[in-house]
Amino acid sequence: MTDNNRQLSVNVKTTGLTRYILLLSLLLSTGLGTSLSYAATPGDREYQIKLAFLTNFISYTQWPNHTEKLNQFNFCTSSDRFKELATPHIQSKNSAQRNFVLLKVKPGEELQCDLLFVLTEDADIWQPYLAESKPGSILLVGERRGFASSAGIINFFLAGNKVRFEINLDHLESSGLKISSRLLRLAKLIRSGENSDD
């Protein structure tokens, strides 16, 4: 392990309890944790939680063309189902200062995305495409084991029936994106070729 890697590991190390408290405060800090609909099905509730995380990821990530993102942000997904679920929440975030656009995209299209969320059912198509095309400064988020290791930057996984996430530091560095140290402290940190989503 290099000195830089060792220093990063020390800086972001937290206990399980501390990480849980930080995760909870992250959701509640913007009111997202209290906006989840508990009348939804268990599957929908999981995706509402993930949507809350995704919205927070945007707040704690800086894009190279940062000033442009202040005006319009393209939130992309691989799934019509997730787009339908996410639309009311994303539209509620629009303001005079920033417009969020929710897009359903397919592999092979010219991706005009700032964030792309790939669902499990679409990962077989998207993972090899993203690994080969390396689309640049797009925050690539998935939910299937191995997604962050092979192609993505952030990957959701379940631990004790709770939604957690990991961040691939190699892919983050090569993307040109910068993620706040506060968000890094909440994540499991991996390098390419590693899997920690278990």
C-alpha positions as a LaTeX table, in Angstrom:
\begin{tabular}{lrrr}
\hline
Residue & $x$ (\AA) & $y$ (\AA) & $z$ (\AA) \\
\hline
Met1 & 0.00 & 0.00 & 0.00 \\
Thr2 & 1.39 & 3.42 & $-0.96$ \\
Asp3 & 1.68 & 6.28 & 1.54 \\
Asn4 & $-1.20$ & 8.08 & $-0.20$ \\
Asn5 & $-3.45$ & 5.03 & $-0.03$ \\
Arg6 & $-2.53$ & 4.43 & 3.61 \\
Gln7 & $-3.28$ & 8.06 & 4.47 \\
Leu8 & $-6.64$ & 7.89 & 2.69 \\
Ser9 & $-7.55$ & 4.68 & 4.50 \\
Val10 & $-6.75$ & 6.27 & 7.84 \\
Asn11 & $-8.65$ & 9.46 & 7.04 \\
Val12 & $-11.87$ & 7.71 & 6.10 \\
Lys13 & $-11.83$ & 4.89 & 8.64 \\
Thr14 & $-14.89$ & 4.78 & 10.91 \\
Thr15 & $-16.54$ & 2.24 & 13.15 \\
Gly16 & $-19.74$ & 0.51 & 12.05 \\
Leu17 & $-21.82$ & 2.50 & 14.55 \\
Thr18 & $-20.27$ & 5.80 & 13.51 \\
Arg19 & $-20.89$ & 5.01 & 9.84 \\
Tyr20 & $-24.54$ & 4.17 & 10.59 \\
Ile21 & $-25.02$ & 7.46 & 12.45 \\
Leu22 & $-23.38$ & 9.40 & 9.62 \\
Leu23 & $-25.54$ & 7.64 & 7.03 \\
Leu24 & $-28.68$ & 8.48 & 8.96 \\
Ser25 & $-27.66$ & 12.11 & 9.41 \\
Leu26 & $-26.82$ & 12.35 & 5.71 \\
Leu27 & $-30.36$ & 11.32 & 4.76 \\
Leu28 & $-32.05$ & 13.44 & 7.41 \\
Ser29 & $-29.92$ & 16.54 & 6.77 \\
Thr30 & $-31.90$ & 17.33 & 3.60 \\
Gly31 & $-35.20$ & 15.90 & 4.80 \\
Leu32 & $-34.94$ & 12.96 & 2.43 \\
Gly33 & $-35.04$ & 10.34 & 5.13 \\
Thr34 & $-38.47$ & 11.50 & 6.23 \\
Ser35 & $-39.91$ & 11.79 & 2.71 \\
Leu36 & $-39.96$ & 8.06 & 1.97 \\
Ser37 & $-43.40$ & 6.58 & 1.38 \\
Tyr38 & $-44.02$ & 3.66 & 3.72 \\
Ala39 & $-47.24$ & 2.82 & 1.88 \\
Ala40 & $-45.11$ & 1.59 & $-1.01$ \\
Thr41 & $-44.16$ & $-2.03$ & $-1.60$ \\
Pro42 & $-40.92$ & $-3.30$ & 0.00 \\
Gly43 & $-39.22$ & $-3.12$ & $-3.41$ \\
Asp44 & $-40.36$ & 0.46 & $-3.93$ \\
Arg45 & $-39.20$ & 1.43 & $-0.43$ \\
Glu46 & $-35.71$ & 0.13 & $-1.22$ \\
Tyr47 & $-35.58$ & 2.25 & $-4.37$ \\
Gln48 & $-36.92$ & 5.29 & $-2.55$ \\
Ile49 & $-34.04$ & 4.94 & $-0.10$ \\
Lys50 & $-31.60$ & 4.57 & $-2.99$ \\
Leu51 & $-33.13$ & 7.63 & $-4.63$ \\
Ala52 & $-32.52$ & 9.59 & $-1.44$ \\
Phe53 & $-28.89$ & 8.48 & $-1.47$ \\
Leu54 & $-28.53$ & 9.36 & $-5.16$ \\
Thr55 & $-29.79$ & 12.88 & $-4.52$ \\
Asn56 & $-27.26$ & 13.25 & $-1.74$ \\
Phe57 & $-24.47$ & 11.88 & $-3.93$ \\
Ile58 & $-25.11$ & 14.83 & $-6.24$ \\
Ser59 & $-24.75$ & 17.28 & $-3.35$ \\
Tyr60 & $-21.41$ & 15.78 & $-2.28$ \\
Thr61 & $-19.86$ & 15.39 & $-5.75$ \\
Gln62 & $-18.08$ & 18.04 & $-7.80$ \\
Trp63 & $-17.96$ & 17.78 & $-11.60$ \\
Pro64 & $-15.11$ & 19.27 & $-13.70$ \\
Asn65 & $-17.58$ & 21.67 & $-15.39$ \\
His66 & $-19.03$ & 22.55 & $-11.99$ \\
Thr67 & $-20.62$ & 25.89 & $-12.93$ \\
Glu68 & $-22.67$ & 24.30 & $-15.72$ \\
Lys69 & $-24.11$ & 21.74 & $-13.30$ \\
Leu70 & $-25.48$ & 24.57 & $-11.18$ \\
Asn71 & $-27.93$ & 25.38 & $-14.00$ \\
Gln72 & $-29.01$ & 21.97 & $-15.35$ \\
Phe73 & $-28.34$ & 18.46 & $-14.11$ \\
Asn74 & $-29.09$ & 15.40 & $-16.25$ \\
Phe75 & $-30.09$ & 12.47 & $-14.02$ \\
Cys76 & $-30.11$ & 9.31 & $-16.15$ \\
Thr77 & $-31.38$ & 5.81 & $-15.47$ \\
Ser78 & $-31.41$ & 2.52 & $-17.35$ \\
Ser79 & $-34.96$ & 1.72 & $-16.22$ \\
Asp80 & $-38.42$ & 2.99 & $-17.16$ \\
Arg81 & $-39.69$ & 1.64 & $-13.84$ \\
Phe82 & $-37.16$ & 3.65 & $-11.82$ \\
Lys83 & $-37.78$ & 6.76 & $-13.93$ \\
Glu84 & $-41.49$ & 6.57 & $-13.11$ \\
Leu85 & $-40.76$ & 6.13 & $-9.40$ \\
Ala86 & $-38.16$ & 8.91 & $-9.32$ \\
Thr87 & $-39.97$ & 11.56 & $-11.38$ \\
Pro88 & $-42.01$ & 13.21 & $-8.55$ \\
His89 & $-38.98$ & 13.34 & $-6.25$ \\
Ile90 & $-36.62$ & 14.72 & $-8.91$ \\
Gln91 & $-39.17$ & 17.31 & $-10.07$ \\
Ser92 & $-39.55$ & 18.51 & $-6.49$ \\
Lys93 & $-35.84$ & 19.43 & $-6.50$ \\
Asn94 & $-36.18$ & 21.87 & $-9.40$ \\
Ser95 & $-35.68$ & 25.53 & $-8.60$ \\
Ala96 & $-34.98$ & 28.81 & $-10.37$ \\
Gln97 & $-31.29$ & 28.12 & $-9.89$ \\
Arg98 & $-31.15$ & 24.49 & $-11.04$ \\
Asn99 & $-33.23$ & 22.29 & $-13.32$ \\
Phe100 & $-33.08$ & 18.51 & $-12.91$ \\
Val101 & $-33.81$ & 16.51 & $-16.06$ \\
Leu102 & $-34.62$ & 12.80 & $-15.67$ \\
Leu103 & $-33.68$ & 10.69 & $-18.71$ \\
Lys104 & $-34.06$ & 7.01 & $-19.65$ \\
Val105 & $-31.00$ & 6.01 & $-21.69$ \\
Lys106 & $-29.73$ & 2.96 & $-23.59$ \\
Pro107 & $-26.20$ & 1.65 & $-24.27$ \\
Gly108 & $-24.78$ & 3.02 & $-27.51$ \\
Glu109 & $-26.54$ & 6.37 & $-27.23$ \\
Glu110 & $-24.52$ & 9.53 & $-26.82$ \\
Leu111 & $-24.78$ & 9.90 & $-23.06$ \\
Gln112 & $-25.65$ & 13.44 & $-21.99$ \\
Cys113 & $-25.66$ & 12.35 & $-18.36$ \\
Asp114 & $-24.19$ & 13.79 & $-15.20$ \\
Leu115 & $-25.31$ & 10.78 & $-13.15$ \\
Leu116 & $-26.32$ & 7.35 & $-14.48$ \\
Phe117 & $-28.03$ & 4.79 & $-12.25$ \\
Val118 & $-27.94$ & 1.25 & $-13.69$ \\
Leu119 & $-30.40$ & $-1.21$ & $-12.16$ \\
Thr120 & $-29.63$ & $-4.89$ & $-11.65$ \\
Glu121 & $-31.84$ & $-6.07$ & $-14.50$ \\
Asp122 & $-29.89$ & $-3.89$ & $-16.95$ \\
Ala123 & $-26.38$ & $-4.57$ & $-15.66$ \\
Asp124 & $-25.57$ & $-7.41$ & $-18.10$ \\
Ile125 & $-25.88$ & $-4.95$ & $-20.97$ \\
Trp126 & $-24.47$ & $-1.85$ & $-19.31$ \\
Gln127 & $-21.43$ & $-3.17$ & $-17.40$ \\
Pro128 & $-19.37$ & $-4.32$ & $-20.41$ \\
Tyr129 & $-20.40$ & $-1.24$ & $-22.39$ \\
Leu130 & $-19.32$ & 1.17 & $-19.65$ \\
Ala131 & $-16.10$ & $-0.74$ & $-18.94$ \\
Glu132 & $-15.13$ & $-0.46$ & $-22.61$ \\
Ser133 & $-16.40$ & 3.04 & $-23.42$ \\
Lys134 & $-15.23$ & 4.76 & $-20.20$ \\
Pro135 & $-17.68$ & 7.65 & $-20.60$ \\
Gly136 & $-15.74$ & 10.26 & $-18.62$ \\
Ser137 & $-17.20$ & 12.61 & $-16.04$ \\
Ile138 & $-20.43$ & 10.74 & $-15.35$ \\
Leu139 & $-21.16$ & 9.56 & $-11.83$ \\
Leu140 & $-21.83$ & 5.87 & $-12.59$ \\
Val141 & $-23.93$ & 4.20 & $-9.90$ \\
Gly142 & $-25.15$ & 0.60 & $-9.86$ \\
Glu143 & $-26.62$ & $-1.98$ & $-7.53$ \\
Arg144 & $-25.26$ & $-5.30$ & $-8.78$ \\
Arg145 & $-22.32$ & $-7.15$ & $-7.26$ \\
Gly146 & $-19.15$ & $-6.27$ & $-9.14$ \\
Phe147 & $-20.50$ & $-3.10$ & $-10.77$ \\
Ala148 & $-18.09$ & $-0.72$ & $-9.04$ \\
Ser149 & $-15.20$ & $-3.13$ & $-9.52$ \\
Ser150 & $-15.71$ & $-3.48$ & $-13.27$ \\
Ala151 & $-17.22$ & $-0.24$ & $-14.51$ \\
Gly152 & $-18.88$ & 2.01 & $-11.96$ \\
Ile153 & $-17.86$ & 4.51 & $-9.33$ \\
Ile154 & $-20.52$ & 3.80 & $-6.68$ \\
Asn155 & $-22.40$ & 0.57 & $-6.04$ \\
Phe156 & $-25.27$ & $-0.11$ & $-3.65$ \\
Phe157 & $-25.43$ & $-3.33$ & $-1.65$ \\
Leu158 & $-27.49$ & $-4.65$ & 1.25 \\
Ala159 & $-25.90$ & $-5.40$ & 4.61 \\
Gly160 & $-28.20$ & $-6.63$ & 7.36 \\
Asn161 & $-31.21$ & $-5.49$ & 5.29 \\
Lys162 & $-29.80$ & $-1.96$ & 5.19 \\
Val163 & $-28.75$ & $-0.12$ & 2.04 \\
Arg164 & $-25.02$ & 0.58 & 1.96 \\
Phe165 & $-22.66$ & 1.67 & $-0.80$ \\
Glu166 & $-19.08$ & 1.25 & $-1.93$ \\
Ile167 & $-16.87$ & 3.59 & $-3.96$ \\
Asn168 & $-14.17$ & 2.54 & $-6.41$ \\
Leu169 & $-11.33$ & 5.01 & $-5.84$ \\
Asp170 & $-9.56$ & 4.12 & $-9.10$ \\
His171 & $-12.64$ & 4.84 & $-11.21$ \\
Leu172 & $-13.35$ & 8.00 & $-9.22$ \\
Glu173 & $-9.85$ & 9.34 & $-9.83$ \\
Ser174 & $-9.92$ & 8.58 & $-13.57$ \\
Ser175 & $-13.37$ & 10.18 & $-14.01$ \\
Gly176 & $-12.24$ & 13.65 & $-12.98$ \\
Leu177 & $-15.02$ & 13.83 & $-10.39$ \\
Lys178 & $-14.36$ & 14.78 & $-6.78$ \\
Ile179 & $-16.35$ & 13.30 & $-3.91$ \\
Ser180 & $-16.46$ & 14.97 & $-0.51$ \\
Ser181 & $-14.48$ & 13.32 & 2.27 \\
Arg182 & $-17.72$ & 13.29 & 4.27 \\
Leu183 & $-19.27$ & 10.93 & 1.72 \\
Leu184 & $-16.10$ & 8.84 & 1.49 \\
Arg185 & $-16.27$ & 8.25 & 5.24 \\
Leu186 & $-19.67$ & 6.62 & 4.81 \\
Ala187 & $-18.59$ & 4.22 & 2.06 \\
Lys188 & $-16.67$ & 1.00 & 1.74 \\
Leu189 & $-13.66$ & 1.93 & $-0.37$ \\
Ile190 & $-12.38$ & $-0.47$ & $-3.01$ \\
Arg191 & $-9.92$ & $-0.56$ & $-5.88$ \\
Ser192 & $-10.47$ & $-2.05$ & $-9.33$ \\
Gly193 & $-10.67$ & $-5.85$ & $-9.24$ \\
Glu194 & $-11.95$ & $-5.90$ & $-5.65$ \\
Asn195 & $-15.43$ & $-6.80$ & $-4.43$ \\
Ser196 & $-16.55$ & $-5.70$ & $-0.99$ \\
Asp197 & $-20.32$ & $-5.69$ & $-1.49$ \\
Asp198 & $-21.05$ & $-8.66$ & 0.73 \\
\hline
\end{tabular}
